[in-house]
């Protein structure tokens, strides 16, 4: 994981690496948490007017045919969804390994329990 802090904004990015021939490549990357608790401005004059706080966890599940694992990210919180659109980032995101990378299969609006 990589942690970054910049002027009151913090995030943790995770990368999943795997061998590919004689090299190692990134087969998935994503943000696991995000927080602007020291850098938001309710007036919107000098910073984001929205409080961002998102936490996520991951797990691997054996696929139905048993030939690979699915990667599932469970996210809870509020933040920017796309561009300047603010809203819930709570959900379960499921990725399938395809063509050398984990690719998003779908998002479920409700979080699923992680044991």
C-alpha positions as CSV (number, residue, x, y, z in Angstrom):
1,X,0.0,0.0,0.0
2,X,1.0,3.6,-0.6
3,X,0.0,6.3,1.9
4,X,-0.2,9.9,0.8
5,X,-0.9,13.0,2.8
6,X,-1.2,16.4,1.2
7,X,-2.4,19.5,3.1
8,X,-4.9,17.6,5.2
9,X,-6.0,15.1,2.6
10,X,-5.0,11.5,3.1
11,X,-5.4,8.3,1.0
12,X,-4.2,4.8,0.8
13,X,-3.7,3.1,-2.5
14,X,-3.2,-0.6,-2.9
15,X,-1.6,-2.5,-5.8
16,X,-1.8,-6.2,-6.5
17,X,1.4,-7.5,-8.2
18,X,2.0,-10.8,-10.0
19,X,4.7,-12.4,-12.1
20,X,4.4,-12.1,-15.9
21,X,7.2,-13.9,-17.6
22,X,10.4,-12.4,-16.4
23,X,8.8,-9.3,-15.0
24,X,6.3,-8.3,-12.3
25,X,3.2,-6.3,-13.3
26,X,0.3,-4.6,-11.6
27,X,-2.8,-6.7,-12.0
28,X,-5.1,-4.4,-9.9
29,X,-4.8,-1.1,-8.2
30,X,-7.3,1.0,-6.3
31,X,-7.9,3.4,-3.4
32,X,-8.7,1.7,-0.1
33,X,-9.4,4.8,2.0
34,X,-9.7,8.5,1.6
35,X,-10.1,11.3,4.1
36,X,-10.1,15.1,4.0
37,X,-10.8,15.8,7.6
38,X,-8.1,18.5,7.9
39,X,-8.8,20.0,4.5
40,X,-12.5,20.6,3.9
41,X,-14.2,23.9,4.1
42,X,-18.0,23.9,4.7
43,X,-18.2,27.3,2.9
44,X,-16.5,26.0,-0.2
45,X,-14.3,29.1,-0.5
46,X,-10.9,27.6,0.0
47,X,-11.4,23.8,-0.2
48,X,-14.0,21.1,-0.8
49,X,-17.3,21.9,0.8
50,X,-17.9,18.2,1.4
51,X,-16.5,15.9,4.1
52,X,-14.9,12.9,2.5
53,X,-14.4,9.7,4.5
54,X,-14.2,6.3,2.7
55,X,-12.9,3.0,4.1
56,X,-12.6,-0.2,2.2
57,X,-11.5,-3.8,2.7
58,X,-10.8,-6.6,0.3
59,X,-11.1,-10.3,0.1
60,X,-10.5,-13.1,-2.4
61,X,-13.2,-15.6,-3.3
62,X,-12.8,-18.8,-5.3
63,X,-14.6,-18.4,-8.6
64,X,-17.5,-20.7,-9.5
65,X,-15.4,-22.9,-11.8
66,X,-12.4,-22.8,-9.4
67,X,-9.8,-21.7,-11.9
68,X,-9.1,-18.3,-10.4
69,X,-10.0,-16.0,-7.5
70,X,-12.4,-13.1,-7.6
71,X,-11.3,-9.9,-5.9
72,X,-14.1,-8.2,-3.9
73,X,-13.8,-4.7,-2.5
74,X,-16.3,-3.6,0.2
75,X,-16.4,0.2,0.5
76,X,-18.2,2.4,3.0
77,X,-18.5,6.2,3.2
78,X,-19.1,9.3,1.2
79,X,-16.9,11.1,-1.3
80,X,-16.6,12.2,-4.9
81,X,-18.1,9.5,-7.1
82,X,-17.3,10.9,-10.6
83,X,-15.7,14.2,-11.2
84,X,-17.4,16.8,-9.0
85,X,-20.4,14.6,-8.1
86,X,-20.5,13.9,-4.4
87,X,-22.4,11.0,-2.9
88,X,-22.3,7.5,-1.3
89,X,-19.3,5.3,-2.2
90,X,-20.8,2.5,-0.1
91,X,-21.0,-0.8,-2.0
92,X,-19.4,-4.1,-3.0
93,X,-17.2,-4.1,-6.1
94,X,-16.4,-7.5,-7.7
95,X,-13.4,-8.0,-10.0
96,X,-12.7,-11.0,-12.2
97,X,-9.2,-11.9,-13.5
98,X,-9.3,-11.7,-17.3
99,X,-6.5,-11.1,-19.8
100,X,-3.8,-10.7,-17.1
101,X,-5.7,-8.1,-15.0
102,X,-8.6,-7.9,-12.5
103,X,-11.5,-6.2,-14.3
104,X,-14.7,-4.8,-12.7
105,X,-17.6,-7.2,-13.1
106,X,-20.2,-5.1,-11.2
107,X,-21.1,-3.0,-8.2
108,X,-23.7,-4.0,-5.6
109,X,-25.3,-1.0,-3.9
110,X,-25.4,-2.6,-0.4
111,X,-22.2,-3.7,1.4
112,X,-21.7,-7.4,1.9
113,X,-20.2,-8.8,5.1
114,X,-16.5,-9.7,5.1
115,X,-15.7,-12.5,7.5
